Amino acid sequence: MTEGKKVKVFTNDSGEFKGKMYFYNDDKVIIETDTIELVNISNIRGRNITHILSGATLVGAGGFVTYTGLNLFVQTLAQGDIAIMIGTIVGVPLALSGVSIASAGVLIVCLARNYYSTDWVYSI
C-alpha cells in the first residue's frame, strides 16, 4: 500500500477512520488528522479502481439480463398457452440469473481489498 491512498482503517477497539493514509514513522500512520499506532490497527481496507469498474460492469450487465428476462416473461403472458410456458421456462431463470450477476457486482464494489494485521510486512 502506498502513501496518499484513500483507505478505511479499523482499529482493535472498533474505531473507524477514513481518509488518505501517510506514514508518520515505523510505528504510526496518519489518516487525515488522526495519528494511529500500527499495533492498534486490526485491518486496512483500500479501494481499487479495478474493483469499482468491474463491479459496476457486473451491476449493469445483471440489470440488463434481469430486465430482459422479466420483459420476456411479461410479454409472453399475453400471448397464449405455449408462449406462457416458454416465457416461464426461459424468462424467469434469466431474470434470476441477472439478479445474481448484479448482486455479485454490488459485493465486488462494497467489499474492497482488506489488509489484515496478521498479513503485514511493512517497512519505511
C-alpha positions in Angstrom: 0.0 0.0 0.0 1.4 3.4 -0.9 1.2 6.8 0.8 -1.6 9.1 -0.2 -4.1 6.3 -1.0 -7.6 6.6 0.4 -8.3 3.9 2.9 -10.6 2.9 5.7 -8.8 1.8 8.9 -10.4 -0.4 11.6 -8.8 -0.3 15.0 -8.8 -3.1 17.7 -11.3 -1.0 19.8 -13.9 -0.9 17.0 -12.9 2.5 15.8 -13.0 3.5 12.1 -11.0 6.2 10.3 -11.4 7.2 6.7 -9.1 9.3 4.5 -5.7 9.4 2.9 -3.0 7.4 4.7 0.5 8.8 5.3 3.3 7.1 7.2 4.5 9.1 10.3 7.3 6.7 11.3 7.9 3.0 11.7 5.2 2.6 14.3 2.4 5.1 13.3 0.3 6.2 10.4 -1.7 9.4 9.8 -5.2 9.2 8.5 -6.3 12.7 7.6 -5.6 14.4 11.0 -5.6 11.3 13.3 -2.3 9.5 14.2 -2.8 5.8 14.8 -0.3 3.3 16.1 0.1 0.2 13.9 -0.3 -2.2 16.8 -3.8 -0.7 17.3 -5.0 -1.4 13.7 -6.9 -4.6 13.0 -7.2 -4.1 9.2 -7.0 -1.6 6.5 -9.4 -1.5 3.6 -8.3 0.1 0.3 -10.3 1.0 -2.8 -9.1 -0.2 -6.1 -10.4 1.3 -9.4 -10.4 -2.2 -11.0 -12.9 -3.5 -8.3 -15.1 -0.5 -8.8 -15.2 -0.7 -12.6 -15.7 -4.5 -12.7 -18.4 -4.3 -10.0 -20.2 -1.5 -11.9 -20.0 -3.5 -15.1 -21.5 -6.6 -13.5 -24.3 -4.5 -11.9 -25.1 -3.0 -15.4 -25.0 -6.4 -17.1 -27.1 -8.0 -14.4 -29.7 -5.3 -14.6 -29.9 -5.7 -18.4 -30.3 -9.5 -18.1 -32.9 -9.1 -15.3 -34.8 -6.6 -17.4 -34.7 -8.9 -20.5 -35.9 -12.0 -18.5 -38.7 -10.1 -16.9 -39.7 -8.4 -20.2 -39.8 -11.8 -21.9 -41.9 -13.3 -19.1 -44.4 -10.4 -19.1 -44.7 -10.2 -22.9 -45.5 -13.9 -23.2 -48.2 -13.8 -20.6 -50.5 -12.0 -23.1 -49.8 -14.4 -26.0 -51.2 -17.9 -25.2 -50.6 -21.3 -23.9 -47.3 -22.4 -25.3 -45.9 -18.8 -25.2 -46.6 -18.6 -21.4 -44.7 -21.9 -20.9 -41.8 -20.7 -22.9 -41.7 -17.3 -21.2 -41.8 -19.0 -17.8 -39.1 -21.6 -18.7 -36.8 -19.0 -20.2 -37.7 -15.6 -18.8 -37.8 -16.4 -15.0 -34.4 -18.2 -14.8 -32.9 -15.4 -17.0 -34.3 -12.8 -14.6 -33.0 -14.7 -11.6 -29.6 -15.1 -13.1 -29.5 -11.4 -13.8 -30.2 -10.6 -10.1 -27.4 -13.0 -9.2 -25.0 -11.2 -11.5 -26.0 -7.8 -10.2 -25.6 -9.0 -6.6 -22.1 -10.2 -7.3 -21.3 -6.7 -8.8 -22.6 -5.0 -5.7 -20.5 -7.3 -3.5 -17.3 -6.6 -5.5 -17.8 -2.8 -5.1 -18.7 -2.9 -1.4 -16.2 -5.5 -0.3 -12.9 -3.9 -1.3 -9.4 -5.3 -0.6 -8.8 -5.9 3.1 -5.3 -5.9 4.6 -5.4 -7.7 7.9 -2.7 -7.0 10.5 -1.6 -10.7 10.6 -0.5 -10.5 6.9 1.5 -7.3 7.1 5.2 -7.0 6.2 6.0 -3.3 6.3 9.0 -1.1 6.1 9.7 2.6 5.6 
